[in-house]
Amino acid sequence: MIAIIILNYNGWECTIECLESVFNSNFDSSVNVIVVDNKSSDGSIERIVKWARGEIEVSNSKFPELMRKIKKQINFNLFEHSNGNFKGDVDRENNLTIISADKNGGYAYGNNIGIKLALSLFQDLEYIWIINNDVVVTPDALNNLVGAYKNKAGLIGSTIAYYYNHHLLQGFGCKYNKFMGTIKTIGSGNSTNNINEDYIYNIDYIIGASLFISKDILSKIGLLCEDYFLYFEELDLCLRAKNKKIDIYCATRSIIYHKEGATIGSSSDINSRSLLSDYWYLRSQILFTKKFYPNYINYSRLSLLLKILKRISNGNIRAGLQAIKIFIESFR
């Protein structure tokens, strides 16, 4: 049995498009899709419920061929989460579960709620697939992840292509420079038509838009770390896995299309990032370095100083001042 975890925060339109593609997938195993709402303020839960009842349709999708072809009601379970406890009834015949979280505790907090419920509800749970709500999955994406795991156990990612330019790769995974805290995305900018390898291993961590893990490996490395709020959660998880001698790789035949930062305005281009996205990224980078590479913290501070200068020189004064605050806090 596989649990698919999708975290929503004020992004119900992206979420129902993601759900449409998920329910149009080819499954070789039983699946329960768990949507966790991180205390949205836009009526997300009500709209996701209406979608499940067939009262709302996806509009203007770039991938109409990946949407559900047969319109019918999807039966669902509805839970409330508060202070670590779940309130609600479950019908195990339903393959959609919607959870209302008690607060917006961040990316790891929300996904961990979904994981914990899956672990408590489904005794036959084998795998967990965490995907962003701003993705559209191809029909064989999940089956290819399961096949990859059966071929070689590990923590596995998908090939991530851009939603708005689906012939262009966002990447297979990333390399992390612990000296300067910089990231190199493997395969970024390449064509999706030139994927020649079935598996790519030369990555430090998986792009978090698609993260596939078995229950067995999860029990060895633990849940997502909730210290970061946003960003570096997947790098933290992957490094913990590597420390346990668990392989990290991308199953290239598992392909998803990613809108990249649709919820809070994150982007690989710092000039296109929202202030919120920039703040959490820089803060999480410092936290990650302190946790795993404390001897390199001064290198991270130097890197942060350079980023401050770049933001200010580009006229992003508020982003620069925000980064200065993070720099000062890094000494605490």
FENSUL-V632075 format. One record per backbone hydrogen bond with DSSP energy under -0.5 kcal/mol. CO is the residue of the C=O (numbers start at 0). NH is the residue of the N-H. If there is no record, write none. Layout:
CO&NH + CO&NH
//
This chain:
0&125 + 0&126 + 1&3 + 1&31 + 2&4 + 2&128 + 3&5 + 3&33 + 4&130 + 5&35 + 6&132 + 7&37 + 10&14 + 11&15 + 12&16 + 13&17 + 14&18 + 15&19 + 16&20 + 17&21 + 18&22 + 19&23 + 21&24 + 24&26 + 29&1 + 31&3 + 31&33 + 32&34 + 32&96 + 33&5 + 33&35 + 34&36 + 34&98 + 35&7 + 35&37 + 36&38 + 36&100 + 42&46 + 43&47 + 44&48 + 45&49 + 46&50 + 47&51 + 48&52 + 49&54 + 49&55 + 50&53 + 51&73 + 62&65 + 63&66 + 68&70 + 69&71 + 72&74 + 74&94 + 74&95 + 76&97 + 77&88 + 78&99 + 79&86 + 81&84 + 84&81 + 86&79 + 89&91 + 90&93 + 94&32 + 95&76 + 96&34 + 97&78 + 98&36 + 98&100 + 99&80 + 102&104 + 105&109 + 106&110 + 107&111 + 108&112 + 109&113 + 110&114 + 111&115 + 112&116 + 113&117 + 114&118 + 115&119 + 116&120 + 117&121 + 120&122 + 121&124 + 125&214 + 126&2 + 127&129 + 127&212 + 128&4 + 128&130 + 129&210 + 130&6 + 131&134 + 133&258 + 135&256 + 137&140 + 138&25 + 139&143 + 140&144 + 141&145 + 142&146 + 143&147 + 144&148 + 145&149 + 146&150 + 147&151 + 153&155 + 154&248 + 155&211 + 156&250 + 157&159 + 158&160 + 158&255 + 159&169 + 159&170 + 160&257 + 164&161 + 164&167 + 166&191 + 167&161 + 168&188 + 170&159 + 172&185 + 173&203 + 173&204 + 174&183 + 175&177 + 176&180 + 176&181 + 181&176 + 183&174 + 183&185 + 184&187 + 185&171 + 185&172 + 186&189 + 189&168 + 190&193 + 191&194 + 193&195 + 197&251 + 197&252 + 199&249 + 200&202 + 204&173 + 206&209 + 208&131 + 209&157 + 210&129 + 211&155 + 212&127 + 213&217 + 214&218 + 215&219 + 216&219 + 216&220 + 217&221 + 224&227 + 227&229 + 228&106 + 231&235 + 232&236 + 233&237 + 234&238 + 235&239 + 236&240 + 237&241 + 238&242 + 239&243 + 240&243 + 240&245 + 241&244 + 246&154 + 248&156 + 249&199 + 249&251 + 250&158 + 250&253 + 252&254 + 253&158 + 254&137 + 255&160 + 256&135 + 257&162 + 260&264 + 263&276 + 264&273 + 267&269 + 268&271 + 268&272 + 269&272 + 273&277 + 274&278 + 275&279 + 276&280 + 277&281 + 278&282 + 279&283 + 280&284 + 281&285 + 282&286 + 283&287 + 284&288 + 285&289 + 286&290 + 287&291 + 287&292 + 288&292 + 292&295 + 293&296 + 295&298 + 295&299 + 296&300 + 297&301 + 298&302 + 299&303 + 300&304 + 301&305 + 302&306 + 303&307 + 304&308 + 305&309 + 306&310 + 307&311 + 308&312 + 309&313 + 310&315 + 311&314 + 314&316 + 315&319 + 316&320 + 317&321 + 318&322 + 319&323 + 320&324 + 321&325 + 322&326 + 323&327 + 324&328 + 325&329 + 327&330 + 328&331
//
